[in-house]
Amino acid sequence: MSEIKKSEKHYLTGKEVREIAKANQKEMRRLEKAKKRKIPQSEYTTEMKDEKNILEVENLHSYFFTDQGVVKAVNGVTFNIPANSTVGVVGESGCGKSVTSMSIMRLLQGPSGQIVDGSIRFKVSDFKRDEKGRFIPVYEKDENGDVIFENVLDSKGAPKLDKEGNPIVKPKQLLDANGIGVFEQEETVFDIAKMPIKEMYRLRGRQMAMVFQEPMTSLNPVFTIGNQLDEVTLLHVPGATNEFAKKRSIEMLNLVGIAMPERVYASFPHELSGGMRQRVMIAMALAGEPRLIIADEPTTALDVTIQAQILDLFNDLKNKINSSILLITHDLGVIAEMADYVVVMYAGRIIEQGTASEIFHNPCHPYTQGLQKSKPTMKSSGEKLFNIPGNVPNPVNMPNNCYFKERCSKCEGKCSGEYPAMVQVSPTHFVACHLYDNKED
């Protein structure tokens, strides 16, 4: 993509707009074509750098191509989610939290929204497939380890015969407790950023699921709750019947603490309150027992008492189905309650990350310290809340120096230089600030 010369003026000429549009169209066509290509699985299969992680995001760049220029919503983000843990992402509105989660799910609205660079390594427990792409069944075996065979039946339930009059037999597939056929599985690591978009259907719902920010608009108003919940099971469980899907949906509604689940199952979204709809969204996310749950501000539309119930529910369910959670929120109290690790984002970059204890008891970056001061406490009833001065820089024309420089009370001369590198303060605590350039352990 050709570079448009930066200007100090606050407007674009018609010629500059046309140049930007032409360059953007070329880049968007290239990226859209890459999303739809047909490639062998080996091209997007990789390995985790640390086997303890379920997800590794490395140098992720997600941009939006507009007529005013390229909005670098996520600009070089790197973080990990360890297995069976909760990672909280905090920051002001517009800092790139939701775009990061949408990038992981590959739900960025194209053609303007695109993952331009980076890796998203995700460990999955996927079905094994044969040369024709079909799932490989697990067969029943006898005491000697030999496969058990059974008769092939016709439509009337009678055994089929071959030309010589002998019964036709086939290997007997192993069934689980619900009578659903069992298939072979294997652990694989996919680079989501390189996967063709159609292959993402294998992961969404079953391997990773998302609880969206607004429960009022996330459910389809013309289908019942049961229809929408059943779809998850029917899509992601091979051989699932309508009866099994209904049974599982009601189990999920029970799991999220909904009273009278059969009645809610038959209801339409408009018949439920906001808290009930949010619980339904959580039930839908959990129906496939995903390895990763992405919760994008799941308590924003709920009152305080319901918020507490939803947070307790997330903690319980994470342990019950052995999942990891990526929790996105503005609420530092929610992060303190839920998260094992915290990632602080500002203007599309991570400026600090560490354990929840480190971020709350030893915040290093001036921005993190400002966020901490801006939350009300029991002692601040008569005081004016702290406000971080200034505004986030223009995402179309980001500076080369520290993005927080113009708002920082601890700014030094070197802050006008290159963007600060990530400095390790402790084995698990990292900060991108020039104040710590010489304090690396």
NORLINZI-V388622 format. One record per residue. RES is the residue in one small letter. D_FIRST is the distance of its C-alpha to the first C-alpha in Angstrom with 2 decimals. Layout:
res,d_first
RES,D_FIRST
RES,D_FIRST
//
This chain:
res,d_first
m,0.00
s,3.77
e,6.40
i,9.21
k,12.52
k,14.71
s,17.99
e,21.34
k,22.25
h,22.43
y,21.14
l,18.32
t,19.26
g,18.87
k,16.55
e,14.17
v,14.41
r,13.67
e,10.52
i,9.33
a,10.78
k,9.31
a,5.58
n,7.24
q,9.49
k,7.46
e,6.29
m,9.90
r,11.52
r,10.44
l,11.73
e,14.73
k,15.65
a,15.74
k,18.04
k,20.41
r,20.79
k,24.31
i,24.68
p,27.85
q,28.72
s,28.72
e,24.89
y,24.79
t,28.17
t,28.33
e,30.80
m,31.32
k,31.38
d,34.46
e,36.71
k,37.99
n,34.72
i,33.99
l,30.30
e,27.92
v,24.58
e,22.59
n,19.45
l,18.31
h,15.05
s,15.16
y,12.92
f,13.62
f,11.22
t,13.50
d,14.07
q,14.65
g,11.43
v,10.52
v,13.95
k,14.22
a,17.52
v,18.06
n,16.68
g,18.24
v,21.51
t,24.16
f,27.66
n,30.31
i,32.87
p,36.15
a,38.31
n,40.79
s,39.44
t,37.97
v,34.83
g,34.42
v,31.19
v,31.92
g,30.25
e,30.01
s,28.65
g,24.88
c,24.47
g,22.75
k,25.91
s,25.78
v,22.05
t,22.87
s,25.76
m,23.89
s,21.29
i,24.32
m,25.79
r,22.54
l,23.39
l,20.22
q,20.16
g,17.48
p,15.39
s,14.28
g,15.43
q,13.93
i,14.71
v,11.56
d,13.73
g,17.43
s,20.80
i,23.49
r,26.64
f,29.47
k,33.00
v,34.63
s,38.06
d,37.19
f,39.51
k,40.04
r,39.34
d,41.01
e,39.51
k,39.37
g,37.59
r,40.83
f,42.09
i,44.85
p,48.06
v,50.32
y,53.87
e,57.22
k,59.34
d,63.06
e,64.89
n,64.44
g,60.67
d,60.83
v,58.76
i,60.86
f,60.88
e,61.77
n,62.79
v,60.33
l,61.60
d,61.50
s,60.91
k,64.55
g,64.35
a,66.48
p,65.56
k,63.93
l,65.88
d,64.90
k,66.82
e,69.52
g,70.06
n,68.52
p,66.30
i,62.56
v,61.12
k,57.70
p,56.59
k,57.12
q,53.98
l,54.36
l,54.23
d,53.44
a,55.74
n,54.41
g,55.02
i,51.33
g,50.48
v,49.01
f,46.11
e,44.99
q,42.20
e,40.14
e,37.97
t,34.36
v,31.21
f,28.02
d,24.45
i,23.63
a,19.86
k,19.97
m,22.70
p,22.38
i,22.94
k,26.38
e,27.63
m,27.28
y,30.40
r,32.36
l,31.53
r,31.50
g,35.07
r,36.71
q,34.83
m,33.04
a,33.83
m,32.83
v,35.14
f,33.20
q,33.61
e,35.67
p,38.59
m,39.69
t,36.76
s,35.88
l,38.81
n,39.17
p,42.04
v,43.45
f,44.13
t,46.66
i,45.83
g,47.42
n,45.24
q,42.06
l,43.41
d,44.82
e,41.48
v,40.13
t,43.10
l,43.22
l,39.55
h,39.58
v,43.18
p,44.06
g,47.40
a,47.63
t,50.15
n,50.29
e,53.24
f,51.45
a,48.34
k,50.64
k,52.54
r,49.39
s,48.01
i,51.32
e,51.29
m,47.87
l,49.18
n,52.19
l,50.04
v,48.20
g,51.56
i,51.84
a,55.48
m,56.66
p,53.62
e,55.11
r,55.21
v,51.60
y,50.57
a,52.00
s,50.63
f,47.71
p,45.15
h,46.66
e,49.98
l,48.68
s,48.09
g,44.82
g,46.08
m,47.18
r,43.85
q,42.07
r,44.55
v,43.87
m,40.11
i,40.99
a,43.40
m,40.75
a,38.34
l,41.22
a,42.60
g,40.63
e,41.53
p,37.92
r,37.18
l,34.73
i,35.28
i,32.55
a,34.37
d,32.22
e,34.73
p,37.54
t,40.22
t,38.57
a,40.64
l,43.84
d,46.84
v,47.82
t,50.43
i,48.21
q,45.38
a,47.79
q,48.78
i,45.22
l,44.43
d,47.65
l,46.75
f,43.38
n,45.20
d,47.88
l,45.60
k,43.34
n,46.47
k,47.88
i,44.97
n,43.66
s,40.13
s,37.61
i,36.29
l,33.04
l,34.38
i,32.19
t,34.21
h,34.80
d,38.42
l,39.31
g,42.72
v,41.28
i,39.30
a,42.50
e,44.42
m,42.06
a,39.58
d,40.20
y,36.90
v,34.80
v,31.10
v,30.39
m,26.93
y,25.68
a,22.41
g,20.60
r,22.16
i,25.53
i,27.77
e,30.96
q,32.37
g,35.81
t,38.91
a,40.14
s,43.07
e,40.96
i,38.63
f,41.62
h,44.14
n,42.00
p,38.79
c,37.09
h,34.01
p,35.06
y,32.96
t,34.85
q,38.06
g,37.26
l,36.73
q,40.07
k,41.85
s,40.57
k,42.39
p,45.98
t,48.90
m,52.61
k,53.39
s,50.90
s,52.71
g,53.74
e,50.71
k,47.52
l,44.52
f,42.08
n,38.82
i,35.72
p,35.09
g,31.87
n,28.74
v,25.60
p,22.74
n,20.13
p,17.66
v,14.81
n,15.52
m,17.18
p,19.16
n,19.05
n,22.75
c,24.74
y,23.77
f,27.51
k,28.57
e,29.44
r,31.60
c,33.24
s,36.92
k,36.82
c,34.02
e,34.55
g,33.27
k,30.98
c,29.22
s,27.32
g,25.90
e,23.35
y,22.96
p,26.13
a,26.25
m,28.16
v,31.84
q,34.51
v,37.53
s,39.50
p,39.07
t,37.42
h,36.30
f,32.96
v,31.67
a,28.66
c,30.57
h,31.57
l,35.17
y,35.42
d,33.78
n,37.23
k,38.75
e,37.24
d,40.11
//
